[in-house]
């Protein structure tokens, strides 16, 4: 359906997903290499064992291949993969009692400041970077997860609500706003400035990658 020479990135996610369902190995390879590392990082937020997360990702792709023709349509491959992996790890963790609590864990969804030498650290001092990192670390995990999904993963409020098992989209929007307000109070700057800082973090991360 697609020629690998054309480059899969020029197609929409719906087209890439349709190609995968139709049997395209190029689409499968593109999806895997685009998301395998992101899925690993996401999965580690819930289950600490690296081998368990890796096996879950491998099982997820194997199941997708076997059932590719029967898979539902999606407008976001990323959301489909994240939601599927989270459900798979939740089932494992229910048996092992090792699923990270979204209210007590202080390390999950840590929002890391990009390393020295990138655009962000050239624009802001080390003290400012530390203030931002400390402020992010003080957020409740649900707020950190929402911020990470919205700013760093580019998910919509609707996708965040579904992924975090919220019944209303406005709940996801309110969670992101509360996180921005909390950061605003901690940093002593307006919320819209905090939002700009988050965008700079993303830019610095992408340039350094």
C-alpha positions as CSV (number, residue, x, y, z in Angstrom):
1,X,0.0,0.0,0.0
2,X,2.9,2.3,0.8
3,X,6.4,2.4,-0.5
4,X,9.1,2.6,2.2
5,X,11.0,4.9,-0.1
6,X,8.4,7.5,0.1
7,X,8.8,7.8,3.9
8,X,5.9,6.9,6.2
9,X,6.1,10.2,8.0
10,X,4.3,12.0,5.1
11,X,1.1,10.0,5.8
12,X,-1.5,10.6,8.5
13,X,-1.8,8.2,11.4
14,X,-5.1,7.0,10.1
15,X,-3.4,6.1,6.8
16,X,-0.5,4.4,8.5
17,X,-2.8,2.4,10.8
18,X,-4.9,1.4,7.8
19,X,-1.8,0.3,6.0
20,X,-0.7,-1.8,9.0
21,X,-4.2,-3.4,9.2
22,X,-3.9,-4.2,5.5
23,X,-0.7,-6.1,6.0
24,X,2.0,-3.5,5.4
25,X,5.3,-4.5,7.1
26,X,6.6,-1.0,6.4
27,X,3.8,0.5,8.4
28,X,4.4,-2.0,11.2
29,X,8.1,-1.2,11.3
30,X,7.3,2.5,11.3
31,X,4.9,2.2,14.2
32,X,7.3,0.0,16.2
33,X,10.4,2.2,15.8
34,X,8.4,5.4,16.3
35,X,6.9,4.3,19.7
36,X,8.9,1.4,21.2
37,X,11.1,3.7,23.4
38,X,8.2,6.0,24.3
39,X,6.2,3.0,25.3
40,X,9.0,1.6,27.5
41,X,9.4,4.9,29.3
42,X,5.6,5.2,29.8
43,X,5.3,1.6,31.0
44,X,8.1,2.1,33.6
45,X,6.0,4.7,35.3
46,X,3.7,1.9,36.4
47,X,5.8,-1.2,36.7
48,X,9.4,-1.0,37.8
49,X,10.7,-4.2,36.4
50,X,12.3,-3.5,33.0
51,X,11.9,-7.1,31.7
52,X,8.2,-7.0,32.5
53,X,7.7,-3.8,30.6
54,X,9.7,-5.1,27.6
55,X,7.8,-8.3,27.5
56,X,4.5,-6.5,27.7
57,X,5.5,-4.3,24.7
58,X,6.6,-7.4,22.7
59,X,3.3,-9.1,23.6
60,X,1.3,-6.0,22.6
61,X,2.9,-5.9,19.1
62,X,2.6,-9.7,18.6
63,X,-1.1,-9.5,19.5
64,X,-1.5,-6.6,17.1
65,X,0.1,-8.5,14.3
66,X,-2.1,-11.6,14.9
67,X,-5.3,-9.5,15.1
68,X,-4.4,-6.7,12.7
69,X,-7.4,-7.3,10.4
70,X,-9.8,-7.2,13.3
71,X,-8.4,-4.1,15.1
72,X,-10.6,-1.1,15.4
73,X,-9.9,2.1,13.5
74,X,-8.0,4.9,15.3
75,X,-7.1,8.5,14.7
76,X,-4.2,8.3,17.1
77,X,-1.8,5.4,17.0
78,X,0.0,6.7,20.1
79,X,-3.2,6.8,22.1
80,X,-4.1,3.2,21.0
81,X,-0.6,1.9,22.0
82,X,-0.4,3.8,25.3
83,X,-3.9,2.7,26.4
84,X,-3.3,-0.9,25.4
85,X,0.0,-1.1,27.2
86,X,-1.4,0.5,30.3
87,X,-4.3,-2.0,30.4
88,X,-1.8,-4.9,29.9
89,X,0.5,-3.7,32.8
90,X,-2.5,-3.0,35.0
91,X,-3.6,-6.6,34.7
92,X,-0.1,-7.8,35.5
93,X,0.2,-5.4,38.5
94,X,-3.1,-6.4,39.9
95,X,-1.7,-9.9,40.4
96,X,1.7,-8.7,41.6
97,X,0.4,-5.7,43.7
98,X,3.1,-3.5,42.2
99,X,1.1,-1.0,40.2
100,X,2.2,2.5,41.0
101,X,-0.3,4.4,43.1
102,X,-1.3,7.6,41.3
103,X,-1.7,9.4,44.6
104,X,1.4,8.3,46.6
105,X,4.3,7.7,44.2
106,X,6.7,10.6,44.0
107,X,8.9,9.4,41.2
108,X,6.5,8.4,38.5
109,X,6.1,10.9,35.6
110,X,9.1,12.9,36.7
111,X,9.3,15.9,34.4
112,X,13.1,16.1,33.7
113,X,14.8,19.3,32.7
114,X,16.9,18.8,29.5
115,X,20.6,18.4,30.1
116,X,23.2,21.1,29.9
117,X,24.2,22.3,26.5
118,X,20.7,22.4,24.9
119,X,18.7,25.4,23.9
120,X,16.7,25.5,27.1
121,X,19.7,25.6,29.4
122,X,21.3,28.2,27.2
123,X,18.3,30.5,27.8
124,X,17.8,29.9,31.5
125,X,20.3,29.7,34.4
126,X,21.0,26.5,36.3
127,X,19.1,28.0,39.3
128,X,16.1,28.6,37.2
129,X,16.2,25.1,35.8
130,X,16.4,23.7,39.4
131,X,13.5,25.7,40.5
132,X,11.4,24.4,37.6
133,X,12.4,20.8,38.3
134,X,11.7,21.1,42.0
135,X,8.3,22.7,41.3
136,X,7.4,19.9,39.0
137,X,8.5,17.3,41.5
138,X,6.1,18.7,44.1
139,X,3.1,18.2,41.9
140,X,0.7,15.3,42.7
141,X,1.4,12.4,40.3
142,X,-2.0,12.8,38.5
143,X,-1.0,16.4,37.7
144,X,2.5,15.3,36.6
145,X,0.9,12.6,34.4
146,X,-1.5,15.0,32.8
147,X,1.2,17.6,32.1
148,X,3.4,14.9,30.6
149,X,0.7,13.6,28.4
150,X,-0.5,17.0,27.3
151,X,2.7,18.9,26.7
152,X,5.3,16.2,26.0
153,X,3.1,13.5,24.3
154,X,0.8,16.0,22.5
155,X,-2.4,14.2,23.6
156,X,-5.8,15.9,23.5
157,X,-7.8,16.4,26.7
158,X,-10.2,13.7,25.4
159,X,-7.4,11.2,25.1
160,X,-6.0,12.1,28.5
161,X,-9.4,11.7,30.1
162,X,-9.7,8.2,28.5
163,X,-6.2,7.2,29.4
164,X,-6.6,8.3,33.0
165,X,-10.0,6.8,33.3
166,X,-11.9,10.1,33.7
167,X,-15.6,10.2,32.9
168,X,-15.5,13.8,31.6
169,X,-13.1,15.6,29.2
170,X,-13.4,18.7,31.3
171,X,-11.8,16.8,34.2
172,X,-8.6,16.3,32.2
173,X,-8.7,20.0,31.2
174,X,-9.1,21.0,34.8
175,X,-6.3,18.7,35.9
176,X,-3.9,20.4,33.5
177,X,-5.0,23.8,34.6
178,X,-4.6,22.9,38.3
179,X,-1.1,21.7,37.5
180,X,-0.2,25.0,35.8
181,X,-1.7,27.0,38.6
182,X,0.3,25.0,41.2
183,X,3.5,25.6,39.2
184,X,2.6,29.2,38.9
185,X,2.3,29.5,42.7
186,X,5.6,27.6,43.3
187,X,7.5,29.6,40.8
188,X,5.9,33.0,41.5
189,X,5.0,33.7,37.8
190,X,1.7,33.8,35.9
191,X,0.3,30.5,34.6
192,X,0.7,31.5,31.0
193,X,4.5,31.9,31.6
194,X,4.6,28.4,33.1
195,X,2.9,27.1,29.9
196,X,5.6,28.8,27.9
197,X,8.3,27.2,30.1
198,X,6.8,23.8,29.4
199,X,6.9,24.5,25.7
200,X,10.5,25.5,26.0
201,X,11.2,22.2,27.8
202,X,9.6,20.3,24.9
203,X,11.7,22.3,22.4
204,X,14.9,21.7,24.3
205,X,14.1,18.0,24.5
206,X,13.4,17.6,20.8
207,X,16.5,19.6,19.7
208,X,18.6,17.4,22.0
209,X,17.2,14.2,20.8
